[in-house]
Amino acid sequence: YQRRVRGGQTVDGKEMPIYIAVKGRVYDVTRGRDFYGPKGPYHIFAGHEVSLALAKHSIEEVHLDNDYNNMSLSPMEKESLEEWIISYEMKYKHIGDVVNTNRVTESEAIIQ
């Protein structure tokens, strides 16, 4: 999970994997390249924590990288987010969890 390299980009002739995080869980969404890759409708999600965006059905940048522990969501938004989590768990591989990035620089954000 690196914001520094946007998923789906080509680096040294090799396509990079596409990762997104939902409630701190990092998923490899590379197989959804048509959605999350550079030309996909959700390309803005690549390399970001997207919980608030999913809950609000938004692709606005302001809804990316928010602290999912402190989100103020309506009951309908909470339900929507939980449905998205179920979908990601079924479709994509969980590859790790976001480490508290308050203690590292953005380019050093890692997964465990």
N, C-alpha and C positions, 0 to 999 in steps of 0.2 A: 504494500500500500504506500505508494509514493506519489505525492502531488507534483513532485518535480518533473517526472516523466509521465505525460498523459497517456493513458492506456490506448493501445491500438496503433500508436505511432511506430514508424520504422526507425530503428537505431542500428547502424552498421549493417544494413540490409536485412535485419531480422525484425519481424513484427513483435512488439512488446505485448505481454498479457494485459488484460483490462481488469482492474480491480475496483470495487466500490465497497463502502462500509455502510452497514445498517445497524444502528444501535451498538456500534463498536465491533461488530462482527464483520470481518473482511471476506468478501466473496470474489472468486475468480469468475467473471462474467464474459470471458473471452469468447465462449461459444455463442454468446449473444452479440457478436461484433456488429451485426446489422442494426442493432439498437444502440449499443454503447460505443461503437467505434467512431472514428473521426467524421464519418458522413451520416451517422445514425441520428435519429431524433432525440436521443438521450445522451449524446456524446458529452454533454456538459457534466454528467455524473461521474465520468471516468476519473479515478483518483481522489474521490471525495467521500465524505460522510454525508449520506443522502436521506437520513431518517425524516427530517422535517419536510423536505421536498416531496417524498413519497406520501407522507401523511396528508399534505395539502394538495397533492396532485399538481405539483408545480415544477417547472423547469427554469425557474428564476434563480440566478446566482445567489441572491440574498438568502435563499433557503438551503444553501449548502454549508457544510462544515459547522453546523450549530451543535451546541452541547446537548446531546440527546437526553441527558439526565435532568435537564432543566427546561425542557420544552413545555409550553403551555398549549395543550391540544384539547379540542372539543371531543366529546365521546365518539362522534363519527370519525374524526381524524385518528383517534387511538385505534379504533376498529380497523380502519383502512390500513394503518401501519402494520398492525398484527397480521392482516391478510397478505400484505407484501412480504413480510418476514416468512410466512409459511411458503409462499411462492418461491422465494429465493432459496430456502432450505431444500425444496424439492428439485429445483432446476439447476442450481449452481453449487460448486464445491466451496465449503467454508474452509478457508486456508489459514486463518489466524484471527487475532484480535488486535484492535488498535491499542497501542501503548499510549499512556498519557503524554500527549505532545506538548504539554505546558513546560516540560523539562527538557525538551529537545527542539532543535530548529525544525522548520517545516521540511527541509530536505533530508532530515535524519529520521523522520517518522518511520517506525518499523512495525512489523508484525511479530507476534510471538508464536 
